Amino acid sequence: GKTAPNPVLTTMKYFKDEYMAHVVEKRCPSKVCKGLGRLAIDPDKCRGCGKCRKICPASAIEGKTREPHKIDITRCLRCLACIDACPFDAIREE
């Protein structure tokens, strides 16, 4: 029983940056963990229809009608509702 935490302690020692990214920064550097990626809007695909802006519960999407929108990642809840709402597939998880 005394050696049970050794695998976790070893990974924390050698992969501290990975742990910090996941726990503190809420992101996954290897882009494997769903929901920890940052959302971005492709300005070439975005037509500024506003559907994503209207559905966002945190009001994290900004932009004028008919102009490419942007996501404020500090307010984004990563609920992914905007991805489903976008008819142009302009929103992706990075």
Helices and strands as residue ranges (DSSP letters): H 6-14, H 16-23, E 39-41, H 51-55, E 61-62, E 70-71, H 81-85, E 91-93
